[in-house]
Amino acid sequence: MGPVILFPAIDLKDGLAVRLEQGDMARATIFNRDPAEQARQFEEIGFQYLHIVDLDGAFAGKPVNAAAVERILELVSVPVQLGGGIRDIATIEGWLEKGVTRVIIGTAAVRDPELVKTAAKRFPGRVAVGLDARGGRVAVQGWAEVSDLPALDLAKRFEDAGVAAVVYTEISRDGMLTGLDLDGTIALAEAISIPVIASGGLASMADIEKLTEPRAKKLAGAIAGRALYDGRLDAKKALAMLDTAAAGAVP
């Protein structure tokens, strides 16, 4: 595994950059009316990779905030991973052609696992699975529905599929600033061979410090949202801490 990547999240709703609480669309806070400008600011700070979610698309089952995503792609040069409403090969291919580095498949990974396997084979290194769980069970349809499928069981379905990463979100923590579910995320990372990205609840430098601990070495990254927007997390200090830890791990 390489250095832990810190991904700043830009969640899109009605063309705006927002943050939700526990995935509830009715509990959205607008943080920037110009998502592309927000992306540019994140790139300027020093982030090496952006995490974007089309929230409306996740509920609609197809891209909704395409114009906002395309504007971000025009304005920044760092890689972008995108999730939300990506449920068929045509949509996957379309986004990759437009400049998205990696697509994240969530609901379709549960309902149509063959789509993930086909896409991962056709586009090596460019397909990730979004594994969103509430109480250890996978949620779908923009987190509006919780299935009976255990999160680990879903992850194991794609062990040999060539999936680039699993983005694991503990929904109960998302947007709540209660800290990452590192125990659950690390347990998942240790049970599968696919790189795992932690998401949901990152609140402070204390979480960043935990990402530098030896037990977190199997994690490929973590996603920061609300804590970046409201100033609880100093982005430059967080990036510097992760860089220092990565440099110290090099033999």
N, C-alpha and C positions, 0 to 999 in steps of 0.2 A: 504494500500500500504506500502511496506517496503522501505528501503533506496534507493535513486536513484543510479543505477548502471552505472558507466562510462565504456563503451565498447570501446577498441581500435580496429580500423578496419584494417584488412589485406585483401586488394583486389588483386585477383590473375589474371594475364594476362600473357600468355606464360610462366607459371611457376614462374613468378617474382612477388614481392610485389610492386604494383603501386598505384597511385592515379589518378583519372580522374577529368576533369573539366566538370561539368554539365552532367556527364554520357557519354561524348563523347570519344569513344575508340581512336580516332585520337589525343586526347589531354591527353595522358598518361605520367606521370612522374614516372620513376623507382626510388624507394626508398630503396629497398633491393633485391639483387639477390638470397637471401636465406630466403624465407618466414618462414621456421621453426625456424631459428635463430632469426628472428624478433619476432616471437611468444614467444620464450624462454625469450627474453629481456623484453617483456611486462609483462610476468609472474614474472620475477625477480624484476621488478619495484614495483609490488604489485597489478596489475590488477587482478580482481577476475573472469573475464568472457571475452572471446574473440569473436569478430564478424568477420566472414570470408565470403567473397563473391567470387564465381567463375565467374568472369566477362565473360570469353569466354563461359562458360556453359550457362549463361543467354541468350546469343545470339544464341547458338547452340541448346538450348532446352534439353540438357543432360550434365552430368558432363564432363568437359574437363581437369580441373586441379586436378584430383583425386589424383595423386601421391603427389602433394604438400600438399594437405589437409591431406592425410594419414600420411605424415612425421610430420606435425604439431601435429597431434593427438598422435603420438609416443613420441614426445619431451616434451609436456606440460601435466600438471595434472589438470589445471583449466578447467571449462566447456567451450565448444565451441558451438556457434550457427552459422549455415551455410546456405547461400542462393546462388542461381544461378543455373539454369538448373534442378531444382527439380520439376518434372511435372508428376510423377506417383508413385503409392504405392511402387513398387519395389525399386525405387531410394530412397524413404523416408526410407523404412525398411533397405536398405543396409547401408545408412549413420548412422542410429541409432545403428545398430549392430557393426559398425566400431568404435563407440565411440563418435560420435557427440551427444551433449546433446539435442540440439533443431534445427530442420530444419525450414527454412523460405521459404514459398511458395508465389511467386509473380505473375507471368504471369498466372499460372494455377488457382490462386484464382479468377481471372477475367473470364477465359475461362471455367473452370471446378470447380465451387464452391463445388460440391459434393465431389470432391477429398479431399478438406480441411476438410469437415465435417466428412468424413469417416476416414481420417488419425487422426484427433483430437480425435475421439472416440476410435480408436484402440491404439493410443499412447498418453494417457492423459498427459498434461503438456509439451509435446515435439514438438508441432507444432505451429508455428507462421505464421502470414500473413505479407508479405512485401507489404506495401501500398505506392507506389511511385507516386507522383503527380506533374504535371506541370500546374500551374494556376488552381488548385483545381480539375483537371481531372486526372484520373488514367492512368499511362503509363505502357506499357508492352514490352516484347521482349527486355530485356536489356535497357529499356527506349527509344528504337528506335521508338516506336509507341505510340501515345496518343489516348486513347479511349474517348468516350463521357460520360463515367461513372463518376459521382461525387465521390470523395474519401470517403465522409461520407456514401454514399449509399452502397459502397462496404463493409465498416467496419461493418455496421449494419446487413449485410447478415449473419455475423458470430457471432452475439451476444450470441446465445444459443448453439453454436457448441462446446464449450469447448476449444477454441483457447487460447493458453498460453499468447500471446502478439500480438500487432500490431506494426510493425516497420514502422514508418511514415517518409518518406523522401520528402523534398521539393527539386526537382531536380534542379531548378534554382539556388539554394544556394550550392549544393553539390560540394565540392572541391574548392569553391570560397572564403572561409574565410570571409564571409559577416555576420556571426552570425546565430544562430539557428532561425528558424521560430517558436518561442515559442508561439506567439499569435495563429497561426493556429493549432499548435500541442496540445496546452492546450485546445483549443475549441473542438478538436476532442476527447481528453481524457474525457472531461466533458460530451460529447454527447453519449458515449458508456461505457459499463461496463468492457470491455477488457483492460488490462494494455497496455499503449502506450509508445513506445520508440522513442525518437526524433532523427532524423538523417538529416544531410545536413547543412554544413556551420559553425559548431562549430569552433570558431576562437581564443578564448583567455580565460583568467581567468574571464573576464566579463561575458561570457556565463555560466561558472561554478557557479558564484555568483547568476546568475538568476535562476539556477536550485535549489538553496537553498531557494528561496523566497516561501512564503506560497502558492501563486497561482500555483506553479509548483508541489505541493504535490501529484497530481494525476498521475504524470509521473513516469513510472517504471525505466526509464534510458535514457541515451543519448549516441550517438556514436561519437567518435572523430577520425578524419582521418588525413588530411594534416597538421593540426596545431600541432599534435604530432610529425610528421616526420620532419617538418622544424624548430621545436624548439619554436614556438610561444606559445605553451602550456606546462607549467611545470607539467609533469604527477604526480609527487609525491605531489606537492602542491595542485593540483586539487583533487587528491584522499583524501588528508588530510582534505581539505575544506568540501568535501561531507561527510566524516566520522564524522567530528565535528558537521555538521548540523544534521545528523541522530541521533547522541548521544543527541543533545539538544532537539530533538523532542520526545525522549522517556520520558513518564511521570515519 
